[in-house]
Amino acid sequence: MDQEPSRLGRRLGLAQTIGIALGAMIGAGVYVSMGEAAGTTGASLLLAVPMAAFVATLNGLSSAELGANDPRAGGAYQFARSLVHPLVGFVAGWLFLAAALAAGATYAFTFAAYLQPLLPGIPPRLVGLAMVLLAVALNTIGVRPSARINLVLVSINIVVLIVFVALALPAYNPQRLQPFLTGGIIGLLQATALLFFAYTGYARPVTIAEEIRNPRQTLPRAVVTALGLTTVLYLAVAWAALGVLGPAAMGDTSAPLRTAMVVAGRDVGATLLSLGALIATTSVLLTEIWGLSRLAFAMARNGDLPGWLGRLHAGQRIPRNAILAAGGILALLTALLDLRPTLEASSLGLLIYYAVMNLSALRLARGQRLYPPIVPLLGVTANLLVALSLPRSTLLAVAGVALVGLAYYFGVAHRRRAD
């Protein structure tokens, strides 16, 4: 099957798949969106972390059982196209592409924010653009080498975050865990949405399921393991950062963990956190472009995007055209957008995408299920509830993106499919 011209090669095992999920999660979520969430909800950030984990776990379980039954590239786009309706699948795929591109720009901003204190003379956007180009280059060298690089990067970053918690302990003050629920229930839900952005990499293995060996066993184990490890780490980091800075100070800086080390008098720790953030954003941007290109490849293979995006490199069996296209658009967004609205828009698009994922899981036959129907039903509800808490301007912006996609679907893509 690996030799079929329109199929990707199965080259990834369990450890590499877990590494890809961890690399996609442990990045901008810890280093930037955690600060934004603290500024939105106060010390109830400690509630928002497990709430976001709960939504992500529901989505992860549905994603895993879908990927186990249909291990092709494309994620919710492919599942909804087969199980719900081709139009629903297209909208999910289109919004995921938009959300993932926005997320990639956020990762580039994160990289720049943490690098600037080390190299203050370099313009942040220029740094972000350089990071995008590096991630594109790494993706073009093939599946196995980039997976190995990702596994090394995420391992280093986990160690850095554990060291952060240890260095923060001497300066920890429980009185800083206030005010608690500053934005009310809506603020808590918005913080959950921002932190959900940090968890969304859990389903990256499902997006690239076509490249995973024995996906029916590997996918559920990889997704659950990665989510559990990430949640424990996020809670520890949130608790330590709040105890050093307090929620207001966390929300006022674009580099909250580095700032916590500075306040704690740990200059070596501040430098270490900057380096950790650079490693984390490199890893997560690497997997973001990986997932983006595979979804674009899947949509092009089905006639929903231009055909040249669905061509595979003959030797490496990777969608090089899709990688280069994703990198080019991502570089443009990095040059033009700002952090907070980009983060909110990405979160909303991803919440809708995973609501469709859960809806698709509800359509599985009884013999195909790995989990009871209550899991995807709760998943649909939780995603939509959190999504609707986001600002109206974000809802309108994402609705506009969806309308552009629908115009393309019924115009250009419809004519291509008819031909």
N, C-alpha and C positions, 0 to 999 in steps of 0.2 A: 504493500500500500504506500510505503514511503516513496516509491518510484513514480506514482501517479503524478502527472504534471500539475494538477490542481490541488494536491494534498501536501500538507506540511509533514516533516519527518518527526517521529516520536523518539526524542533523545533525553528527556528529563525524568529523573527518579524522584523518590520521596524527599530526600534532603534538599535537592535543588528546588523542588516545588515549594517546600516550606520556606526556603530562603528567598524565593521570589515574592511570596506573600508578605514575609517580614520586611523585605526591602521596600515593598510598595507602601507598607503601613508606617514603619518607624522612620519618619522623616519630618516633613513640614508640620505634621500634626503635633508632635511634641515641641518643636522648636518655635513655631509661630502661632498656629491656631489655638493652642492651649492658652496663650496670653490673651488672644481676642476673646475666647470663651470666658475667661476669668473676669475680664472687663465687662462682659455682658451680664453675668449671673452672680458674681461675687464668689465667696468661698463654697457655694453650692456647686462649684466646679467639680467637687468630689462626688456629687450626685450625677452630674452630667457625664462624667467619664464612664461609669457603669451603664447609664442609660443608653449612651451611644453604643457601648459594647453589646447591649441587649439587642438593639436594632440590627447591628452588624451580624450578630450571631444568627438571628432569624434569617437574614439574607444569605449568610454563608451556608447554612444548612440547605436552603432551597437551591442555592447556586450549585452546591456540591452534588445534590441528587440529580439535578438537570444535566450537569456536566458528565456525570457518570453514565447517564442514559444516552446522551448525544454528545460525544467528545469531539466536537468540531470547533474550530476557531469561531469566535463571534459572540459568545456570552448570551445575554438576554436578547440581543438582536436575533440570533439564530433560533433560540428557544421559542420566543414569541412568534416568530415568523412561521414556525412549524406547528405550534400548539394553540396559538390564539388567532392571529390574523397577520398576513404580510405587512399591512399598514402599521399595525401596532408594533411589530418588530422593527420596522424602519424608523418610526418615531423614537423608539428606545435607543436604537443604534445611533441615530443622528444626535440625540441629546447627550448620549455618552461621549461621542466624539467631541462635542462642544464643551462638555464638563471636564473631560480629561485634558483638553487643550488649555482650558482655563486653569486647571489644577497644575499643569506643567509650568505655566507662567508663574503661579504661586511658588512653586518649588524654586524656580530661578530667582524670585525675589528673596526667598529665604536664604539662599546661598549668598546673595549679595549682602544682605543685612548682617550676616555673621562674619563675612570676610572683611567688610569695611573697617572694623576696628583694627584688624591686622594689617591691612593695606589701605589706609585712609585716602590716599591720593587717587584711587581708581574709581571712576563713576560706577555706581551700583548697576545700572542697566547694562553697561558694557560687560560687567562681570556675569550678569545673568545670561546674556547672549552667548558668551564664551562657554558657559556651562551647557547650554542647549546644544551647541555644536559638538562638544565633547561627547555628550550622551548619544547623539545621532551617530557619531563615528564608532562608538563602542557597539551600538546595535547592528552596524553593518558588517561586523567581523564574524557573525554567526551565532547560533543558539548556545552551544556548549561553552565557548569562551566567555560570552557575556554573562551566562548564568554563574559561572565560577567567580567571575569578578564581583558580581552582585553578592554572592554568598560571603566572600571575604569582607566586603564593605559593611554589610549588615552586622556581621559578627563583631567587627571593631566598634560599630556604633552602639551596640547593646552594652559592651564593656564601658564605653564612655558615659552612658546614662546611669549605669550602676555606680560608677565613680562619682558622678554628680550628686546622687542621693547621699552617698557617704560623706562627701565634703560639705554638704549643706546641713548635716545633722548638728554640728556644734553651734551654728547660728540659728537653729530652729526655735521659733517662739510661737506657741499655740495661740496667743492672743491676736496674732495676725490673721487668724482664720475667721475674719469678720470684715465687713458685714457679710451676711450669709446669702440671702435670696434677694439680691439688689434689683433684679428685673422682674420679679414675680414669676409666675408659672410660664408666661410667654418668654421671658428672658431665659429661663431654664431650658425651655424647648429650643430656643435659638442657639444657646450654647451647645446643646446636644447636637444640633444640625452642624455647627462648626466643627465639633469634635468627630462627628460621623465622617466628615471629610478626611480625618486622620486615619480612620479605620478602613476606608474603602479599598485598600489594596488587598484585602483578604480574598477577594474574588478574582484577582489577577490570574491565578492559575486556571480558573474556569475559562477565562477569555482565551487562554492559550492551550486549552485542553487537548487540542489536536497534536500538540508536541510532547505530551506527557505519556509515559509508559504506564500501562494498567490503570487507566484513569478511574475506574469504578472503585478501586480500593484506595488509590493514592489521593484523589481529590478530597474526600471527606476527612481523612486523617490530616492532610496538610492544612486545610482551612481551619479546622477546630484547633489544632495545635498552635498555629500562628496567632489566632485570635486570643487564645488563653494566655500565651506568653506576652502578647502586646498589652492586654488589659492590665495584667499585674504590673508591668513596667510603667504604663501610663499613670496608674494610680499612685505608685511610689513617687514618680517625678512630680505629679500635681501636688501631692501632700508636701513634699520637700520644698518646692518652689513657693507655694502659698505660705509656708511657715517662715520663709526668709524674706519674701517681698510683700506679701499681702496681695489681694486681688486687684486693687486699684493700680498699684505699681506694675503688676504683671500686664495689665491692659494698656499701659501707657508706653510700652516699649516694643519695638519690632523684633527684639532679640531677648526675650524674657529669661531664658535659662542662663545666658551669659551675664545678664544684669544681676541675676541672683548670686552668681559667683563673685561678682565685683562687690556687691553689698556685703557678702559674707567675708570679704577680705581674702578671697582665694584667687589671687592673680593667675597662678598656674592653672587653677580650675577654669578660669574665664577663657584662657587660651585653649585649653583642652576642649571646652564646650564649643568654641568657634570651630575648631578642627572637626569635632564630632558632627556639628551641623553641616559642615561642608561635605563630609563623608556621607551623611544621611541623605542630603538632598541630591548628591550624585547618584546614590543607589536608587532612590525613589524616582528620580527623573529618568534613569536608565530603564526601569520597569514600566514607567508611564508610556514612554515612546514605544516600548515593546508591545504593550497592550493596545495602544492606539493603532499601530500599524497592522496588527492582526485583525482588529475589528474592521478597519478600512479594507483590508484584503478580503475578508469574508463578505462584506457588503458588495464589493466590486465583483466577486465571484458569482454573486446572485443577480447581478445587473442593477443594483441599487446605487452604485457609485461608478465613476468612469472605469472602463475595463483595464486601463494600464496600471491601476492600483492593485489589480488582482494577479499580476504576473510575478512569478517566483524566479529568483536567481538560480540558474541551472545547477551550479555546484553546491551552494550552501543551503538551498531549499528555504530561503527566507524571502519575504516580500520587500525587497530593497526599495522599490519605487514608493511603496506606502510609507516606509521609514523616512525617506528623504522628504516626502510631502508633509508628513506630520511634523518633522523638524522645522521645515520652512515656515509653516503656519505658526508654530509655537514660538519661533524666534520673533515673528511679527507681533504677536500678542505680548511677549515679554517687553518689547520696545514701547508698547502703547498703553498698557493697562496698569491699574493700581491694585494694591493688595486686598483691602477689605471687600470691595464689590466683587472682585474676581473670586475670592474665597466663598462668598455667599452664593454667587451664581453657580459655581462648581458644585457646591453642596446640594443645591436644589436640583440641578440636572441629574446628579448621581442618585438622589433619593427617588426621583421619578423612575429612573432606570431600574433601580432595585425593586420598586413597587411592581413594575412590569415583570421582573424576574420571578417574584413571588406569585404573581398572577399566572405565569406560565407553569409554575410548579403545581398549582391547583388543578391544572388540566392533565397531569400525568395519570396514567391508568394505575389501578391498585397494585398490580404486580411490578410496576416500575418504581414505586415509592420506597424511599429509605426512611422516611419520617412521616408521622401522621399529618393529615390535612390542616390541623390547627396551626402548625408551624408557618406555612406560607400565608394562611389567613391573617394571623397576627402580624406577619411581616408586611403585608399590604397596608394594614391599618396603621401600624407604627410609622412606616415611611411617609404616608400621606399626612398624618398628624404632625410630624416634625416638619415636613416640607411647608405646610400651610402656616407655620409660625414665623416664617422668614418675612422680611419687609416686602411691602407691596411693589416697590420699585424692582426688586429682584424677581418677583413673580412675573411682572410684566416683561422684563428683559428676556427671561427664559421662554415665556410664551411667544415673544417675537422670533426667537431663534427657532422654535418649533414650527411657526408659520412659514418661515423661509424654507425649512426642510420639507414641509408639505407641498409648497409650490414647486420645489425641485422634483419631488416624488411624482406628482401628477403631471409635470411638464417634461423635463429632460429625461428622467429615469423611465417614465412610462413609455416614451417613444423608443428608448433603447430596448426595453423589454419586448415591445411589440415587434421590433425588427428581428 
